[in-house]
C-alpha cells in the first residue's frame, strides 16, 4: 500500500477542507462535542462548512510557518497532517497541530507511515499532543507506538499537562531528516 504525504497549496486545499468535518466528527466522540445549532462542529455560530473553511484558510496563507499536508493512499485522499512552527507552538520548533486518517485506512500502518514521513520533512524539536482521558486510549496507544518506532533510540519525553484548558498527553522529541 503506497502512502504519500504532500504539502498542499491553495489549489488542493479543498481536499483537506473536505476531510476536516470528518475529523471533527471523530473528535466529537473523544471530546464529547456536539454540533452547534446549524449542524457544524464549532462552538460559535458558524453556519456552513464554507464559513468554517474560510477560517481554516490560514493554513494556506502562511506558507513558511504553517504546513498543510495531504495524506494519500494509492493516490486517494486518506487524511491530513497540519504542522505549525512558531509562534503557533508550545516551545518546540514543530507542532503537530492536527493529524487525521480516515477510518477505511486505519489499522493498516497508514497513519504511522504518514506521521513518520511528516517528521522526516522537518528536522528539529517536535511536540505532538493528544487528549489524555480514557476516552482516547486508541490514539494514545497509536502515538506511543509511533513514537517508539520513529524516535527510538533517541530520547523522547511523554507527560500530561494542561494546554488551552484541556488535559493533554504530550510527546516531545527531536527529528532528523532521513
C-alpha positions in Angstrom: 0.0 0.0 0.0 1.7 3.2 -1.2 1.3 6.1 1.4 2.4 9.6 0.3 2.4 12.8 2.2 2.4 16.0 0.1 2.4 19.6 1.1 -0.7 21.3 -0.4 -1.1 24.7 -1.9 -4.3 26.7 -2.3 -5.3 24.7 -5.4 -5.5 21.5 -3.4 -6.8 22.8 -0.1 -10.4 21.7 -1.0 -9.4 18.1 -0.3 -8.3 18.8 3.3 -11.4 21.0 3.6 -13.5 18.0 2.6 -11.8 15.8 5.2 -11.9 18.3 8.1 -15.6 17.8 9.1 -15.0 14.0 9.2 -12.0 14.7 11.6 -14.2 16.9 13.8 -16.9 14.3 13.8 -14.3 11.7 15.0 -13.1 14.1 17.7 -16.6 14.7 18.9 -16.6 11.3 20.5 -13.4 11.9 22.4 -14.1 15.5 23.5 -17.9 14.9 23.9 -18.6 17.8 21.5 -21.9 18.4 19.9 -22.5 20.4 16.7 -23.8 23.9 17.0 -27.4 24.9 16.2 -26.5 24.8 12.4 -25.0 21.3 12.5 -21.4 22.4 12.3 -18.8 21.2 14.8 -17.8 24.7 16.0 -18.5 26.3 19.4 -19.8 29.5 17.8 -22.5 30.4 15.3 -20.6 29.2 12.2 -23.5 28.5 9.8 -21.9 26.5 7.0 -18.9 24.3 6.2 -18.0 27.0 3.7 -17.8 29.5 6.6 -15.8 27.1 8.6 -13.3 26.5 5.7 -12.7 30.3 5.4 -11.4 30.4 8.9 -9.3 27.4 8.2 -7.7 29.2 5.2 -4.9 30.5 7.4 -3.1 27.2 6.7 -2.5 28.3 3.1 -1.8 32.0 3.9 1.4 31.4 5.9 3.5 29.0 3.8 6.7 29.3 5.7 5.0 29.0 9.1 2.1 26.5 8.6 2.4 23.3 6.6 -0.8 21.6 5.5 0.0 18.0 4.3 -2.4 15.7 2.5 -2.1 12.0 3.2 -2.9 9.8 0.2 -3.1 6.0 -0.1 -2.7 4.7 -3.6 -3.5 8.3 -4.8 -6.7 8.6 -2.8 -7.0 11.3 -0.2 -6.9 9.5 3.2 -6.2 12.1 5.8 -4.1 15.1 6.6 -1.3 16.4 8.9 -1.2 20.1 9.9 2.2 21.2 11.1 2.9 24.5 12.8 6.0 26.4 13.6 6.5 29.4 16.0 4.6 31.4 17.0 2.0 28.5 16.9 4.0 26.1 19.0 4.5 25.5 22.7 8.3 26.0 22.7 9.2 23.4 20.1 10.3 24.1 16.5 7.4 22.0 15.1 4.0 21.1 16.4 1.6 18.5 15.0 -1.5 20.7 15.3 -3.9 18.2 13.7 -3.5 14.7 12.4 -6.2 12.6 10.8 -6.5 9.4 8.9 -10.0 8.2 7.7 -11.4 5.0 9.1 -11.1 2.9 6.0 -7.3 3.4 6.2 -6.9 2.7 9.9 -5.2 -0.4 11.2 -3.1 -0.8 8.1 0.0 1.2 9.2 -1.1 4.2 7.0 -1.1 6.6 9.9 2.3 5.5 11.3 3.8 5.6 7.9 2.4 9.1 7.2 3.4 10.5 10.6 7.0 9.3 10.1 7.1 10.9 6.7 5.9 14.2 8.2 8.5 14.1 11.0 11.3 13.4 8.4 10.3 16.5 6.4 11.1 18.8 9.4 14.3 18.3 11.3 14.2 19.7 14.8 12.3 19.6 18.1 8.7 18.4 17.9 5.7 18.3 20.1 2.6 16.1 19.5 -0.4 16.3 21.7 -3.5 14.1 22.2 -6.4 14.0 24.6 -5.2 12.4 27.9 -8.5 11.0 29.0 -9.6 7.3 29.0 -11.9 8.1 26.0 -8.8 8.5 23.8 -6.9 5.3 24.6 -6.7 4.3 20.9 -5.0 7.5 19.9 -2.7 7.4 22.9 -1.6 3.9 22.0 -1.1 4.9 18.4 1.2 7.8 19.3 3.2 5.8 21.8 3.8 3.1 19.2 4.6 5.6 16.5 7.0 7.5 18.8 8.7 4.3 19.9 9.2 3.1 16.3 10.2 6.5 14.9 12.2 8.1 17.7 13.9 5.1 19.3 16.7 5.1 20.3 16.7 8.9 20.6 15.2 10.3 23.8 11.5 11.1 23.9 9.6 12.7 26.7 6.0 11.8 27.5 3.9 13.7 30.1 0.5 15.1 30.8 -0.1 18.8 31.0 -2.9 21.3 30.6 -2.9 23.2 27.3 -5.7 25.6 26.4 -7.7 24.4 29.5 -7.5 20.7 28.3 -5.6 17.8 29.8 -3.3 16.6 27.1 -0.8 13.7 26.7 2.3 15.3 25.2 5.2 13.8 23.4 8.4 15.7 22.8 11.3 14.5 20.7 13.9 15.6 18.1 13.5 14.6 14.5 16.3 14.4 11.9 15.8 14.2 8.2 16.5 10.7 6.7 
